[in-house]
Amino acid sequence: MTQLDVRPPRTAAETGSGVADGDVRGKGLGKGSVGLVGSAVIGISTVAPVYCLTSTLGSTAGEVGVQMPAVFLAGFLPMLLVAFAYRELNKAVPDCGTSFTWTVKAFGPRVGWMCGWGLVIATIIVLSNLAGVATSYFWLLAGQITGNDAIAALDHHKAVHIGTCLTLIAAATAISYRGMTATKGVQYTLVGLQLAVLAIFVAMAFQKASAGTFDTGAHFSWQWMNPFAVESMGAFTAGLSLSIFMYWGWDTCLTANEETIGSAKTPGRASLIAMVVLVGSYLATGIAAQLAVGSGAKGLGLGNPQTSGNIFAALAGPVMGPLLGILLFVAVLASAAASLQTTFIPVARTVLAMSTYEALPASYAKVHPRFKTPGRATVMAGAATGVFYTVMSLVSENVLTDTIFALGLMICFYYSLTAFACAWYFRRELRDSARGLLFKGVFPVLGGLLLASVFCKTLVDMWNPAYGSGSTVFGVGSVFIIGVGLLVLGLVVMLVTERRSPAFFRGEVLTKSTPALVVED
């Protein structure tokens, strides 16, 4: 009996060294900075549950009516399936490049580069949106506290709004620059505040519902949990797209894997904890709000188009009263500010990894000697966010809005690629056990197919000028132009990069591979 050990090279997490064996490289990040709870908190913070709820709760109800809770669960399903893919890939290759690194290992440098591009662009778009929301709520809250409408109106002053926005971006960049320890400390407070205020809102909404305070309130029905009861496929797809956006960001747990205690297992567990907390918060808030005010399009109904874009601004006073209602404004501001700060983690570490593997200029591979963070990549992300938001705001509010609508395309793009990469990377192991077949093959492929379907349906819908702000370019919806244009821009940048960094694109730096098995004769 002979035994041929053809296992893949061990990672840095397995060897305990600063540099991984084989072609997976250490980056010099601060190891052991975050534990399980801290990692889960960072994942929840990046998603920004209170911000997501105030911006999409009403819109989702407007699309699917009382089936809103069912759509929240439907959006959770592909994300959960993809989370299993992330967990399994992280066990094998705990690298802060996550989607970029894993898709290179599975499909090669070009597919991997485009996957990394999708993640970076999606994150910059989200950062700019979060900064804008935080700015708006800053002035809205200032107006509420002072009782001065003129102060709240400063948000509509272009120069004041942009100046405040850039200040918040700079502050978030500075905190992220100082490392995961500083990030974690801020996040415990902000995430705790968000979840506590949500719990108060849910409790008071249930109280108002039981007392029949509002004429538009509804009686609970298990039909609310039936996604097949949605009136049309178009409405279901629109609601599902919103729901998927509400879960985006949990993978930040994985991009911090090289800085996490137990980097091979802890990030995957933290991402699942974050997902469970999120879906529980969304279901509790959605059901409570629907019971209290209903999902109709009149009055306080969640589907009222006049209030659906910022539902908590409309419900804070009626549900929680004037004093406690201010807490809800504080929670939305805290949610957007917290997410703004943690969302720098995935973009900076993805750029760090791409630079380390020679897929981007070497200057972004530098790690701050004291803070052990990708300092230059973090500053670059902050600068790119500030420039992007300023230019889009000055060009047109419609363009800024349509860019945010195009975000869903990027999310589905890189998540689905990562899910498929998992099944392909582990393809030789799928027959070893039922667990391996499910978690490394079946679940990731199902999640990838679901997100790929949403990607294709969104492409079709984007062609219609009615999608988004209604702006058009030669009769084609501007959301389609922006979404597809950003992907095409990625191809152009990749071709330019290939000329400057040929070794990476020849597969000489980070190679395609699969975990080999121990073969016995």
Stockholm file with secondary structure:
# STOCKHOLM 1.0

chainA/1-521         MTQLDVRPPRTAAETGSGVADGDVRGKGLGKGSVGLVGSAVIGISTVAPVYCLTSTLGSTAGEVGVQMPAVFLAGFLPMLLVAFAYRELNKAVPDCGTSFTWTVKAFGPRVGWMCGWGLVIATIIVLSNLAGVATSYFWLLAGQITGNDAIAALDHHKAVHIGTCLTLIAAATAISYRGMTATKGVQYTLVGLQLAVLAIFVAMAFQKASAGTFDTGAHFSWQWMNPFAVESMGAFTAGLSLSIFMYWGWDTCLTANEETIGSAKTPGRASLIAMVVLVGSYLATGIAAQLAVGSGAKGLGLGNPQTSGNIFAALAGPVMGPLLGILLFVAVLASAAASLQTTFIPVARTVLAMSTYEALPASYAKVHPRFKTPGRATVMAGAATGVFYTVMSLVSENVLTDTIFALGLMICFYYSLTAFACAWYFRRELRDSARGLLFKGVFPVLGGLLLASVFCKTLVDMWNPAYGSGSTVFGVGSVFIIGVGLLVLGLVVMLVTERRSPAFFRGEVLTKSTPALVVED
#=GR chainA/1-521 SS CCEECCCCCCCHHHHCSSSCSTTCCCCCCCTTCBCHHHHHHHHHHHHCHHHHHHHHHHHHHHHHGGGHHHHHHHHHHHHHHHHHHHHHHHHHCCCTTHHHHHHHHHHCHHHHHHHHHHHHHHHHHHHHHHHHHHHHHHHHHHHHHHTCHHHHGGGGSHHHHHHHHHHHHHHHHHHHHTCHHHHHHHHHHHHHHHHHHHHHHHHHHHHHHHHTCSTTCCCCCGGGGCGGGSSCHHHHHHHHHHHHHHHTTTTHHHHTGGGBTTTTTHHHHHHHHHHHHHHHHHHHHHHHHHHHHCSCSSTTCTTCTTTGGGHHHHHHHHHHHHHHHHHHHHHHHHHHHHHHHHTHHHHHHHHHHHHHTTSSCGGGGCCCTTTCSCHHHHHHHHHHHHHHHHHHHHHCHHHHHHHHHTHHHHHHHHHHHHHHHHHHHTGGGTTTCHHHIIIIIIHHHHHHHHHHHHHHHHHHHHHSTTSTTCCEETTEEHHHHHHHHHHHHHHHHHHHHHHHCHHHHTTSSSCCCCCCCCEEC
#=GC SS_cons         CCEECCCCCCCHHHHCSSSCSTTCCCCCCCTTCBCHHHHHHHHHHHHCHHHHHHHHHHHHHHHHGGGHHHHHHHHHHHHHHHHHHHHHHHHHCCCTTHHHHHHHHHHCHHHHHHHHHHHHHHHHHHHHHHHHHHHHHHHHHHHHHHTCHHHHGGGGSHHHHHHHHHHHHHHHHHHHHTCHHHHHHHHHHHHHHHHHHHHHHHHHHHHHHHHTCSTTCCCCCGGGGCGGGSSCHHHHHHHHHHHHHHHTTTTHHHHTGGGBTTTTTHHHHHHHHHHHHHHHHHHHHHHHHHHHHCSCSSTTCTTCTTTGGGHHHHHHHHHHHHHHHHHHHHHHHHHHHHHHHHTHHHHHHHHHHHHHTTSSCGGGGCCCTTTCSCHHHHHHHHHHHHHHHHHHHHHCHHHHHHHHHTHHHHHHHHHHHHHHHHHHHTGGGTTTCHHHIIIIIIHHHHHHHHHHHHHHHHHHHHHSTTSTTCCEETTEEHHHHHHHHHHHHHHHHHHHHHHHCHHHHTTSSSCCCCCCCCEEC
//
